[in-house]
Amino acid sequence: MANCKSMSSNSAFINRLMPQNVRETMKKQTSKRNAHIVLTSHVNQLSQKPIEINWAAKSPKKRGPVIGTISNSNERNVIGSHGGSYTVYRALSIASGHFPKEHKPDLENTQPTELVKPQPSWSEQDKIVSVDPWGGEISKAFGEHLKDGLNIQPTIAITQAHLHLAEIKEAVQLGRLKVDGKFVKEDYSVRVTKVAIDPVWYLPGVARRFGIEESKLREVLYTDTGGMYPELVTRTDLKVFLPPIGSTTAYIFGSIDDLSNPDIELTCRVHDECNGSDVFGSDICTCRPYLTWGIEDAVRTAQRGGVGLIVYFRKEGRALGEVTKFLVYNARKRQKGGDSAATYFHRTECVAGVQDARFQEFMPDILHYFGVKRIHNLHSMSNMKFDAIDGSGIEVINRLSIPDELIPTDAQVEMEAKKAAGYFTEGEIKSGEVLEKVKGRDLT
């Protein structure tokens, strides 16, 4: 196997030795070769038919590989390209000359550290429509295609890690967790299996999941992204779409095989991204406390012979984005009467046009990828999440809300507003003047 690093450095060295006029000539020739842009991509314009994807087939050979690479347009059998939200950065890197467009990744030693065994859900029609369950072990699943030179890239990667969280150290010191050397190490770190999953949408299944016609789904995706992907409306033969959105990460505490065993206790939190709280500890919401409490309980479950699962989705600011979220914060704090639980959702709707732009219909797909059939402890107050999980056929035994003592003072506005709006709780639900009196601090 050639050394990628040395090849790259040798190429750069040779390039520096070239006279300036030679380098400029080569650059112009390369630009000329890549200057032709095809604005339409109807199926009758293709020189060859791409490999067909039979989405719910029981074997990878019958299913076919997902090929969204850009090195050879004739090989592609999907709309969009690998990389999700990072495709634009890649394009900029290619434009600047730092990224070789023809690059094929050297996947030696990149195979998963743990295996997710094929599950019955992988071949059940429309059980999984937003991820490619065969995307984690392409060397085994699509080895023949790789030998033929096809540029197939994984859409799932699995590795091992140790997590260092102040909340876990505190839980050990307070006696809620114990150092066992297996799950919690002597330095308070936690052993975990991490699974990164890129979105892969099977458009007919996505349309059925939302109860609309596939043609309508394609039209809306095309028009409401400003015409970003013409193939959505010109290539109805391509049924798979790689959307330019963020990936999902699963954190597993315990055996990955136990996730599919309904008789083994499973503690799970499905968490939607909140950068301000999750990473920086902003106290206007309960996101980080809820996340770390879920991790703690997942570890505790593993220590008593069960398994814990945290699934982290990139849906910042209820899928409205961080800019909109900060605008809402300002509106809430500056309104007459101050930040009140009684107007919590109203101010979001005034700014964004909707209280919540998230949809949870895809969320259970990750659970079905692991073969989850029963969740014994679900850390979530969201009825949207619960309804999506329950509606997908996964049994939920217990629902758990965040303990009161973990709610930051300024986040009481959010918490009481959610309870009043019907979120799951076993505590008191405030209304009327009592709800109006739940106030957050001002902007200073």
C-alpha atoms as one frame of an Amber mdcrd trajectory, in Angstrom:
protein
   0.000   0.000   0.000   1.448   3.350  -0.999   2.176   5.911   1.689  -0.421
   8.677   1.197   1.536  11.277   3.140   4.767  10.768   1.220   2.925  10.795
  -2.121   1.293  14.113  -1.243   4.548  15.699  -0.081   6.469  14.408  -3.138
   3.852  15.912  -5.450   4.111  19.256  -3.680   7.914  19.122  -3.889   7.874
  18.381  -7.623   5.329  21.157  -8.156   7.667  23.662  -6.477  10.491  22.641
  -8.826   8.414  23.435 -11.924   8.983  26.779 -13.624   6.231  29.326 -13.007
   5.098  29.340 -16.655   4.719  25.523 -16.652   2.621  25.584 -13.481   0.375
  28.309 -14.932  -0.091  26.359 -18.192  -1.051  23.179 -16.316  -3.473  25.138
 -14.153  -5.187  26.635 -17.214  -5.453  23.224 -18.882  -7.003  21.735 -15.752
  -9.473  24.620 -15.499 -10.385  24.172 -19.166 -11.048  20.467 -18.681 -13.357
  21.159 -15.730 -15.060  24.237 -17.186 -17.960  22.418 -18.848 -21.016  22.416
 -16.596 -24.103  20.316 -17.295 -27.116  22.316 -16.149 -29.626  19.525 -16.753
 -29.209  15.852 -16.094 -32.084  13.959 -17.644 -31.706  10.211 -17.688 -31.537
  10.094 -21.508 -28.374  12.202 -21.420 -26.411   9.494 -19.589 -23.762   7.470
 -21.389 -24.365   4.512 -19.085 -26.964   3.373 -16.603 -25.828   3.663 -12.964
 -25.945   0.727 -10.562 -29.513   0.320  -9.308 -30.326   0.668  -5.607 -33.014
  -1.719  -4.360 -33.481  -0.066  -1.001 -34.978  -2.746   1.277 -33.216  -5.773
  -0.218 -32.081  -8.349   2.339 -28.479  -8.531   1.144 -26.014  -5.794   0.166
 -25.413  -7.510  -3.166 -29.086  -7.196  -4.080 -29.400  -3.765  -2.496 -26.459
  -2.184  -4.328 -23.955   0.448  -3.130 -24.654   4.140  -2.553 -22.232   6.056
  -4.800 -22.241   9.802  -4.254 -18.602  10.463  -5.067 -17.603  13.251  -7.439
 -14.506  11.679  -8.998 -16.514   9.985 -11.782 -19.965  11.305 -12.652 -20.829
   8.156 -14.619 -20.593   6.032 -11.454 -22.966   8.165  -9.391 -26.360   6.649
  -8.566 -27.664   9.219  -6.091 -28.610  12.891  -5.956 -26.145  15.023  -4.010
 -22.713  13.974  -2.792 -21.017  12.500   0.255 -20.105  14.871   3.060 -23.448
  16.338   4.090 -23.099  19.931   5.272 -19.364  19.836   4.570 -19.776  19.558
   0.805 -19.533  23.334   0.422 -16.229  23.424   2.311 -14.947  20.643   0.072
 -16.019  22.611  -3.006 -14.129  25.670  -1.743 -11.072  23.529  -1.101 -11.271
  22.118  -4.646 -11.704  25.628  -6.068  -8.619  26.852  -4.192  -6.572  23.925
  -5.455  -6.018  22.299  -2.061  -8.310  19.315  -2.537  -7.801  16.863  -5.433
 -11.178  16.289  -7.080 -10.121  12.840  -8.307  -9.106  11.651  -4.820 -10.136
   8.168  -3.734  -9.837   7.631   0.038  -7.350   5.077   1.339  -9.608   3.098
   3.692  -6.960   0.759   5.078  -7.530   0.184   8.840 -10.653   2.368   8.896
 -13.063  -0.529   9.467 -15.470  -0.361  12.454 -14.107  -1.225  15.889 -17.475
  -2.817  16.715 -19.909  -4.461  14.333 -23.600  -3.682  14.023 -25.046  -6.982
  12.899 -27.722  -6.893  10.173 -31.154  -6.499  11.724 -34.605  -7.522  10.430
 -35.496  -3.809  10.381 -32.927  -3.231   7.625 -35.105  -5.039   5.093 -38.559
  -4.046   6.370 -40.151  -1.652   3.898 -39.928   1.957   5.077 -38.665   1.002
   8.553 -35.428   2.868   7.740 -35.558   5.649   5.124 -32.949   8.222   6.205
 -29.727   6.235   6.774 -27.930   3.496   4.853 -27.607   0.484   7.191 -25.043
  -1.094   4.845 -22.887   2.049   4.855 -20.624   1.029   7.736 -18.758  -1.933
   6.304 -18.487  -1.284   2.591 -15.344  -3.416   2.205 -17.351  -6.526   3.079
 -20.717  -5.464   1.708 -19.448  -4.112  -1.616 -15.988  -5.620  -1.964 -16.581
  -6.732  -5.558 -17.542  -3.220  -6.612 -14.465  -1.800  -4.899 -12.251  -4.276
  -6.756 -13.833  -3.045  -9.979 -12.563   0.423  -9.116 -15.836   2.084  -8.034
 -15.305   4.992  -5.649 -17.677   3.951  -2.856 -17.401   5.789   0.455 -18.724
   4.787   3.888 -21.649   6.715   5.336 -21.194   5.201   8.806 -18.029   5.012
  10.934 -17.604   3.322  14.314 -14.773   3.907  16.796 -13.926   3.780  20.506
 -13.290   6.717  22.840 -13.056   7.933  26.428 -15.303  10.814  27.511 -14.118
  13.316  30.125 -17.092  15.180  31.599 -17.102  17.285  34.754 -20.619  16.047
  35.506 -19.458  12.426  35.521 -16.641  13.231  37.951 -19.164  15.019  40.175
 -21.545  12.034  40.006 -18.761   9.730  41.199 -17.775  12.095  44.004 -21.422
  12.326  45.141 -21.812   8.540  45.056 -24.271   8.362  42.148 -21.731   6.516
  39.994 -18.817   4.275  40.902 -15.376   3.774  39.416 -15.390   0.194  38.158
 -12.413   0.181  35.804 -14.601  -1.095  32.972 -17.087   1.661  32.187 -15.783
   4.399  34.489 -12.005   4.589  34.731  -9.874   5.782  37.657  -9.449   9.204
  36.018 -13.288   9.499  35.866 -13.319   9.015  32.092 -16.053   6.867  30.534
 -15.448   4.222  27.861 -17.814   4.554  24.933 -18.425   3.334  21.396 -19.097
   6.210  18.990 -21.027   5.836  15.746 -21.095   8.649  13.165 -23.940   8.407
  10.651 -24.370  10.550   7.544 -27.898  11.124   6.190 -28.956   8.990   3.219
 -32.577   9.569   2.199 -34.594   7.043   0.238 -37.047   9.475  -1.352 -40.035
   7.119  -1.956 -39.863   6.018   1.693 -39.408   9.581   2.936 -42.504  10.645
   0.996 -44.559   7.821   2.472 -43.271   8.673   5.953 -44.664  12.192   5.538
 -47.815  11.048   3.769 -47.198  12.952   0.530 -46.522  12.083  -3.102 -42.881
  11.565  -4.042 -43.230  14.094  -6.870 -44.424  16.726  -4.401 -41.548  15.969
  -2.028 -39.037  16.326  -4.857 -40.615  19.591  -6.002 -40.501  21.138  -2.527
 -36.920  19.999  -1.872 -35.890  21.508  -5.203 -37.700  24.830  -4.978 -37.146
  25.526  -1.276 -33.380  25.041  -1.584 -33.295  27.620  -4.363 -32.940  25.009
  -7.097 -29.801  23.555  -5.549 -30.390  20.025  -6.874 -32.040  19.961 -10.355
 -31.804  16.157 -10.387 -34.591  16.065  -7.831 -36.999  16.958 -10.639 -35.092
  15.783 -13.719 -33.859  12.378 -12.517 -36.828  10.486 -11.113 -34.855   7.294
 -11.738 -32.500   8.270  -8.900 -34.292   7.361  -5.679 -31.611   8.209  -3.098
 -30.660  11.732  -1.966 -27.625  12.754   0.100 -28.880  15.994   1.681 -26.468
  18.786   2.694 -27.344  18.577   6.402 -25.445  17.566   9.523 -24.732  14.008
  10.546 -25.900  12.118  13.642 -23.714  10.563  16.330 -24.621   7.677  18.633
 -22.779   7.021  21.903 -23.108   3.491  23.263 -22.261   2.521  26.832 -21.990
  -1.257  27.030 -22.283  -3.911  24.346 -23.507  -2.776  20.937 -25.155  -6.200
  20.493 -27.335  -5.646  23.571 -29.171  -2.761  21.896 -31.236  -5.246  19.880
 -32.074  -7.498  22.843 -35.431  -6.386  24.299 -34.753  -8.346  27.498 -31.662
  -6.282  28.376 -32.365  -2.953  30.077 -31.828  -0.028  27.716 -31.562   3.579
  28.847 -31.751   6.072  25.986 -31.713   9.803  25.369 -32.331  11.247  21.913
 -30.865  14.752  22.052 -31.120  17.628  19.591 -28.059  19.847  19.299 -27.749
  23.029  21.374 -24.249  24.411  20.924 -24.631  27.227  23.452 -25.611  24.913
  26.277 -24.087  21.562  25.269 -20.605  22.984  24.629 -20.414  26.370  26.342
 -22.760  25.859  29.282 -25.253  28.670  28.598 -27.898  28.526  31.330 -30.962
  29.838  29.444 -32.000  26.260  28.627 -31.766  22.749  30.070 -29.966  21.122
  27.150 -26.555  20.331  28.661 -27.947  19.251  32.074 -30.445  16.967  30.344
 -27.723  15.553  28.075 -25.213  14.894  30.858 -27.930  13.461  33.119 -28.851
  11.095  30.318 -25.191  10.086  29.903 -24.859   9.480  33.639 -27.940   7.271
  33.712 -26.806   5.443  30.565 -23.484   4.641  32.263 -25.277   3.578  35.440
 -27.469   1.226  33.403 -24.391  -0.325  31.767 -22.817  -0.838  35.177 -25.798
  -2.875  36.335 -25.715  -5.126  33.269 -27.771  -3.113  30.794 -26.801  -0.825
  27.949 -26.986   2.938  27.440 -27.545   4.869  24.222 -27.273   8.601  23.534
 -28.198   9.742  20.021 -27.087  13.290  19.148 -28.884  14.985  16.256 -27.756
  18.206  14.548 -30.942  20.271  14.778 -29.647  23.494  16.284 -32.268  25.837
  17.723 -35.204  23.511  17.039 -33.874  23.277  13.470 -34.260  27.068  13.130
 -30.539  27.765  13.481 -28.450  29.601  16.040 -28.958  33.078  14.566 -32.737
  32.743  14.877 -32.340  31.321  18.378 -30.320  34.312  19.565 -32.828  36.716
  17.987 -35.555  34.958  19.972 -33.499  35.278  23.159 -33.302  39.054  22.638
 -37.018  39.296  21.866 -37.914  37.338  24.992 -35.687  39.416  27.272 -36.731
  42.800  25.832 -40.477  42.329  25.622 -42.779  44.256  27.937 -42.935  42.440
  31.241 -39.640  40.644  30.656 -38.879  37.020  29.838 -41.954  35.051  30.880
 -42.895  31.393  30.640 -46.369  32.508  29.496 -44.952  33.993  26.243 -42.051
  31.568  25.707 -43.321  29.885  22.532 -45.115  32.997  21.263 -41.909  34.994
  20.871 -40.290  32.165  18.887 -43.267  32.037  16.539 -43.176  35.822  16.042
 -39.514  35.751  15.001 -39.304  32.433  13.145 -42.872  31.967  11.921 -43.175
  28.652  13.744 -42.627  27.446  17.300 -40.520  24.474  16.264 -39.188  23.531
  12.804 -37.967  20.114  13.859 -39.534  16.926  12.650 -38.948  13.690  14.527
 -40.204  11.306  11.836 -36.628  10.318  10.865 -35.312  10.041  14.407 -36.309
   6.391  15.075 -34.359   5.247  11.990 -31.132   5.358  14.020 -32.744   3.182
  16.690 -33.911   0.697  14.057 -30.398   0.625  12.585 -29.246  -0.832  15.910
 -32.274  -3.139  16.046 -33.810  -1.473  19.101 -37.187  -2.991  19.968 -37.711
  -1.810  23.543 -36.503   1.209  25.541 -36.803   0.664  29.266 -35.864   4.226
  30.258 -36.398   7.089  27.800 -34.933  10.426  28.903 -37.240  12.837  27.120
 -40.126  15.171  27.928 -40.904  15.689  24.239 -44.166  14.158  23.045 -42.951
  14.562  19.446 -40.012  12.271  20.163 -42.056   9.784  22.154 -44.806   9.617
  19.521 -42.254   9.043  16.745 -40.521   6.236  18.651 -43.750   4.594  19.773
 -45.315   4.997  16.335 -42.357   3.246  14.715 -43.026   0.092  16.722 -40.496
   0.518  19.554 -41.944  -0.067  23.028 -41.173   2.531  25.711 -41.495   1.337
  29.315 -40.576   4.447  31.358 -40.292   8.146  30.474 -37.959  10.267  32.581
 -37.859  14.050  32.902 -34.879  16.044  34.110 -34.594  16.272  37.944 -35.630
  19.677  39.271 -32.297  20.286  40.992 -30.477  20.155  37.639 -32.537  22.922
  36.008 -30.616  26.247  35.838 -32.440  29.223  37.346 -32.737  31.103  34.047
 -34.032  27.939  32.351 -37.109  27.764  34.581 -38.894  29.851  31.932 -38.320
  27.184  29.296 -39.167  24.303  31.617 -42.435  25.698  32.948 -43.498  26.796
  29.456 -42.923  23.276  28.117 -44.859  21.683  30.959 -47.748  24.076  30.369
 -47.645  23.270  26.636 -48.176  19.568  27.332 -44.633  18.189  27.550 -44.321
  15.058  29.670 -43.899  15.704  33.387 -44.806  14.113  36.673 -44.572  17.466
  38.437 -46.822  20.490  38.852 -48.152  22.235  35.741 -48.465  26.001  36.163
 -50.982  28.162  34.332 -52.503  31.651  34.313 -50.964  34.237  36.616 -48.701
  31.653  38.235 -47.144  30.870  34.851 -46.759  34.569  34.059 -44.762  35.046
  37.265 -42.075  32.600  36.120 -39.500  35.098  34.885 -35.982  34.952  33.501
 -33.283  37.548  34.114 -32.813  40.484  31.749 -30.030  40.851  29.194 -27.531
  42.420  31.612
